[in-house]
Amino acid sequence: MMDDSFYMRQALNEAVKAFEKGEIPIGAVVVCQNRIIARAHNLTETLNDVTAHAEMQAITAAANTLGGKYLNECTLYVTVEPCPMCAGALGWAQLKRLVYGADDEKRGYHVYAPNVLHPKTEVVKGVLADEATELMRSFFKSKR
């Protein structure tokens, strides 16, 4: 049986794709009934769109796959804590579970909008956080 670490590794694979494209290395996957229905990574530079975060791309892809806007039977795995924009979208999508790796102490939703998620959303944090943090550190070190 697949567990949170397995799916987070899939999200980390997406983050590596972002890194290779010069994007901030954040990756996401959406899982519904033990099946990955969406994979995404940051595309803000590629699309010249500040809203093209991994989570936003994954929400759209998952909704298209499901044929509806609600993700109330889905889990989103994302390598870094969502920002307030993404957490707000996850709230509107009524996400069942959010699993993330590294905390974002500067721009994470918990800093600005700790109650923005849907009240029924279960949050699990810290899954493969070290790997996600190291990928982010490597990316920003390469930019200096």
Secondary structure by P-SEA (a helix, b strand, c coil): cccaaaaaaaaaaaaaaaaaacccbbbbbbbccccccccccccccccccccccaaaaaaaaaaaaacccccccbbbbbcccccaaaaaaaaaacccbbbbccccccccccccccccccccbbbbcccaaaaaaaaaaaaaaaac
